[in-house]
């Protein structure tokens, strides 16, 4: 049971959606990281915004085409991963930015990611996230890496 594959999938997802203004983004790797259609839910706002992997890519591409998003960066800061048999759950604390990637304090959030193991390989099944705000601060226990295997 390899946590390394889950680490790589998570890193690959964040890298696939990150880009800067120097080159046009290629979001196609996002689709291969998911099992089936995948489900992504942004629950940062008053109502959840739900996507499949494909509709998520189309939404990102549309924002880039409309110049609503010229660059984007998202990276994992800390993770807690639990594995039981052929299912896994990861609490992924991330930071992100639409402009200067080197700012001293970037906005953060938490992404809850579910994985399934299919034919010996892990794939992302779903993810739901919410950005941190004054009412919902990231708990201290989520700010250290941890793996639990059962």
C-alpha positions in Angstrom: 0.0 0.0 0.0 1.8 3.1 -1.2 1.1 6.5 0.2 3.6 7.8 -2.4 1.1 7.2 -5.2 -1.6 9.2 -3.4 1.0 12.0 -2.7 1.9 12.0 -6.4 -1.8 12.1 -7.5 -2.4 15.1 -5.2 0.7 16.9 -6.4 -0.1 16.2 -10.0 -3.7 17.6 -9.6 -2.4 20.9 -8.1 0.3 21.1 -10.8 -2.2 20.5 -13.5 -4.4 23.4 -12.5 -1.5 25.8 -11.8 -0.1 28.0 -14.6 1.4 31.4 -15.1 1.0 34.0 -17.8 4.2 32.8 -19.7 2.5 29.8 -21.3 -1.1 28.8 -22.1 -2.3 26.2 -19.5 -3.0 22.6 -20.5 -5.6 21.2 -18.1 -6.0 17.8 -20.0 -4.0 15.9 -17.3 -6.7 16.6 -14.8 -9.1 14.1 -16.5 -6.7 11.1 -16.2 -6.3 11.6 -12.4 -9.9 10.9 -11.7 -11.9 7.6 -11.6 -14.9 7.9 -13.9 -16.3 11.4 -14.4 -15.1 12.5 -10.9 -16.8 15.1 -8.8 -15.4 18.4 -7.6 -17.3 20.7 -5.3 -16.3 24.2 -4.4 -18.2 25.0 -1.1 -16.5 28.3 -0.4 -19.5 30.4 -1.4 -23.1 30.6 -0.2 -24.1 27.7 -2.4 -21.9 24.8 -3.6 -20.5 24.8 -7.1 -20.4 21.3 -8.5 -18.3 20.0 -11.4 -17.3 16.8 -13.1 -13.6 16.7 -14.0 -14.5 17.6 -17.6 -16.8 20.5 -16.6 -14.1 21.8 -14.2 -11.6 21.9 -17.0 -14.0 23.7 -19.3 -14.8 26.3 -16.6 -11.0 26.9 -16.1 -10.4 27.1 -19.9 -13.4 29.5 -20.2 -12.0 31.8 -17.5 -8.6 31.8 -19.2 -10.1 32.5 -22.7 -12.1 35.4 -21.3 -9.0 36.8 -19.6 -10.7 36.5 -16.2 -7.8 34.4 -15.1 -4.3 35.0 -16.4 -2.5 32.8 -13.9 -3.3 30.6 -11.0 -1.2 28.7 -8.5 -2.4 26.1 -5.9 -0.1 23.9 -3.9 -0.4 21.6 -0.9 1.0 22.8 2.4 0.1 19.8 4.7 -1.8 16.6 4.4 -3.5 14.0 6.6 -4.2 10.7 4.7 -6.1 7.7 5.9 -6.1 4.5 4.0 -8.4 1.5 4.6 -8.1 -1.3 2.0 -8.7 0.2 -1.4 -10.2 3.5 -0.3 -8.4 6.6 1.0 -9.3 10.0 2.3 -6.9 13.0 2.4 -7.3 16.3 4.1 -5.1 18.6 2.0 -4.4 22.1 3.3 -3.5 24.3 0.3 -2.5 27.8 -0.5 -3.4 29.6 -3.8 -3.1 32.8 -5.6 -4.2 34.4 -8.9 -1.3 36.9 -9.1 2.1 37.0 -7.4 3.0 33.5 -6.3 5.7 34.7 -4.0 3.6 36.8 -1.6 4.5 36.2 2.0 1.0 35.1 3.1 -1.2 33.5 0.5 -4.9 32.6 1.0 -5.4 29.0 2.2 -8.1 26.4 2.3 -8.9 22.7 2.9 -9.5 20.2 0.2 -11.1 16.8 1.2 -10.1 14.3 -1.4 -11.3 10.7 -1.7 -9.4 8.1 -3.6 -10.2 4.6 -4.8 -7.7 1.9 -5.8 -8.6 0.3 -9.1 -6.5 -2.6 -10.6 -3.7 -1.7 -8.2 -3.6 2.0 -8.9 -5.1 4.9 -7.0 -7.4 7.4 -8.7 -9.2 10.5 -7.3 -12.9 9.8 -6.9 -14.0 13.1 -5.6 -13.0 16.3 -3.9 -14.7 19.1 -2.0 -13.0 22.3 -0.8 -13.6 25.5 1.1 -11.3 28.5 1.4 -10.3 29.7 4.9 -12.0 32.8 6.2 -12.5 34.7 9.5 -15.3 32.4 10.4 -13.6 29.2 9.4 -9.9 29.0 10.3 -7.8 25.9 9.5 -7.5 23.8 12.6 -4.0 23.5 14.0 -4.1 19.7 13.8 -4.4 19.9 10.0 -1.1 21.8 9.8 1.1 18.7 10.2 1.5 15.8 7.9 0.2 12.4 9.0 -0.7 9.0 7.4 -3.0 6.4 9.0 -3.2 3.0 7.4 -5.8 0.4 8.5 
